[in-house]
Amino acid sequence: MFSHIVIFWTQPGQPDAVDKLIAGANEYLRDIPGLEYFQVGRMATSHRPVVDQSYQVALNTVFTSRQAQDDYQVHPRHVEFVEKVFNGCCQRVVVYDFE
């Protein structure tokens, strides 16, 4: 298994950026081959100071293999998501990959 977690900071001047990003991820990314698990959602608030609450959206995906994740990165639907959704909604992104 290969985990790919993406943390998104949306454009502050776009009040609907969070909703667009979540809807776009569901539309373009959810059904790409090789995905075993897919979850996208808003940052969950916490009373614990150790929890990062500076971002707006997180994407948690698990792939069958590292190769499946590599294939996902160049899949036309992922490329389309980046071009049509991500580029217009986000100002920053951090990725955590692990096996």
Number of C-alpha atoms within 10 A of each C-alpha: 13 17 20 17 17 16 19 23 18 24 17 12 8 12 11 12 21 21 14 17 27 18 15 18 23 16 12 18 22 18 13 18 14 17 20 17 12 18 14 20 17 15 15 12 10 10 6 8 7 7 10 11 12 11 16 18 22 22 17 15 20 22 21 15 16 18 12 18 23 12 15 19 14 11 14 14 18 18 16 15 18 18 11 14 19 21 14 15 23 20 12 13 14 11 11 10 13 10 10
